[in-house]
Amino acid sequence: MIAKGVLLHREIDNYTDTHPIVALSKDKLRDKYRHYSGVIVDMYYDHFLAKNFNQYSEVSLKDFAQSSYEVMQKHWEVIPPKGQNMLPYMIKGNWLLNYAKPEGIHRSLRGLSRRTKFESKLEMAIQELYEHHDALQDEFAAFFIEIVKHISQFREDLINSSQ
């Protein structure tokens, strides 16, 4: 089960990293943030998912976050060490719920900026979220429809290949 989860996660990352809609979002940031533009777009997309969670799920974001934290704690031993270090902070700050607010994304960008090896200016990326909000939200919505279809097919193929 965990191996399939890892494969699914890798497929999501690969699909996202190579998708033309995501490239449009990254292009808005590339001049200022260079190779960090992908990380920033991931966080923006997390924001739009959290902000509009009720459009995508029958479960509330609050209940989903709580359930996710419980699952991660239950499977602590399979979480990589860096994830184990971050999980208590994630739970205490309720990151999944707080990503719905720009302040939550800004807090995460500041934290990430402190941990980068090079000057990233990630803490400044909240400005582009405000500046390009509507376009980024539209790009996310279009992308999300496509990734849901893609991952649904990928999961079905994964299940069928193991039978």
C-alpha positions in Angstrom: 0.0 0.0 0.0 2.8 2.5 0.9 4.7 1.6 -2.3 1.6 2.5 -4.3 1.3 5.7 -2.4 4.9 6.6 -3.3 4.2 5.8 -7.0 1.1 7.9 -6.9 3.0 10.8 -5.3 5.7 10.6 -7.9 3.2 10.6 -10.7 1.5 13.7 -9.3 4.8 15.5 -9.0 5.9 14.5 -12.6 2.5 15.4 -14.1 2.5 18.8 -12.3 6.1 19.6 -13.1 5.6 19.0 -16.9 2.1 20.5 -17.3 1.7 23.5 -19.6 -0.8 25.3 -17.3 1.6 25.0 -14.4 4.3 26.4 -16.7 2.1 29.5 -17.3 1.9 30.0 -13.6 5.7 29.6 -13.2 6.4 32.0 -16.0 4.8 34.8 -13.9 7.5 34.2 -11.3 10.5 32.9 -13.1 12.3 36.2 -13.7 12.3 37.1 -10.0 12.5 33.7 -8.3 14.2 31.5 -10.9 14.3 27.9 -9.9 12.1 28.6 -6.8 9.2 29.5 -9.1 8.0 25.8 -9.0 8.0 25.7 -5.3 6.1 28.9 -5.1 3.5 27.8 -7.6 3.0 24.5 -5.6 2.3 26.6 -2.6 -0.1 28.9 -4.5 -1.9 25.9 -5.8 -2.1 24.5 -2.3 -3.7 27.8 -1.3 -6.3 27.7 -4.0 -7.2 24.1 -3.2 -7.5 24.9 0.5 -9.4 28.2 -0.1 -11.9 26.4 -2.4 -11.8 23.0 -0.7 -15.6 22.8 -0.5 -15.8 22.8 -4.3 -13.6 19.7 -4.5 -14.6 17.6 -1.5 -17.7 16.7 0.5 -15.4 16.6 3.6 -14.7 20.0 5.2 -11.1 21.2 5.1 -11.0 21.2 8.9 -12.0 17.5 9.1 -9.7 16.6 6.2 -6.8 18.3 7.9 -7.5 16.6 11.3 -7.8 13.2 9.6 -4.6 13.8 7.6 -2.6 14.7 10.8 -3.9 11.6 12.5 -2.9 9.3 9.6 0.6 10.9 9.5 1.0 10.4 13.3 -0.2 6.8 13.0 2.3 6.0 10.3 5.2 8.0 11.9 7.7 5.3 11.2 7.5 5.6 7.4 7.8 9.4 7.4 11.3 10.5 6.4 13.3 12.2 9.1 12.8 15.7 7.7 9.1 15.1 7.6 9.2 13.8 11.2 10.9 17.1 12.2 8.3 19.2 10.5 5.1 17.3 11.4 4.8 18.7 15.0 5.1 22.2 13.6 2.6 21.4 10.8 0.1 20.1 13.3 0.6 22.9 15.9 0.3 25.6 13.2 -2.5 23.7 11.4 -0.8 24.3 8.1 -3.4 22.5 5.9 -6.2 24.7 7.3 -4.2 27.9 7.3 -3.1 27.5 3.7 -6.7 28.7 2.8 -5.6 32.2 4.0 -2.9 34.3 2.3 -1.4 34.8 5.7 -0.9 31.1 6.0 0.9 30.9 2.7 3.0 34.0 3.6 4.1 32.4 6.9 5.1 29.2 5.0 7.0 31.2 2.4 8.9 33.1 5.1 9.8 29.8 6.9 10.9 28.2 3.6 13.0 31.3 2.8 14.9 30.9 6.1 15.8 27.4 5.2 17.0 27.9 1.6 20.8 27.7 0.9 20.8 30.7 -1.3 19.0 34.1 -1.1 15.6 33.2 -2.5 13.4 36.1 -1.6 10.6 33.6 -1.1 9.2 35.8 1.7 8.4 38.4 -1.0 6.4 35.9 -3.2 3.1 36.8 -1.4 3.1 40.0 -3.5 2.8 38.0 -6.7 0.0 36.0 -5.2 -2.0 39.2 -4.7 -0.8 40.7 -8.0 -1.7 37.7 -10.2 -4.4 36.2 -7.9 -7.3 35.9 -10.5 -5.1 34.5 -13.3 -3.3 32.0 -10.9 -6.7 30.9 -9.5 -8.1 30.3 -13.0 -4.9 28.4 -14.0 -5.2 26.3 -10.8 -8.9 25.5 -11.5 -8.1 24.4 -15.1 -5.1 22.4 -14.0 -7.0 20.7 -11.1 -9.7 19.4 -13.5 -6.9 17.8 -15.6 -4.9 16.3 -12.8 -8.0 14.7 -11.2 -8.7 13.0 -14.5 -5.1 11.9 -15.0 -4.6 10.6 -11.5 -8.0 8.8 -11.5 -6.8 6.9 -14.6 -3.3 6.4 -13.2 -4.8 4.8 -10.0 -7.1 2.6 -12.0 -4.2 1.4 -14.1 -2.1 0.9 -10.9 -4.9 -1.2 -9.4 -5.4 -3.2 -12.6 -1.7 -3.9 -13.0 -1.4 -5.5 -9.6 -4.3 -7.9 -10.1 
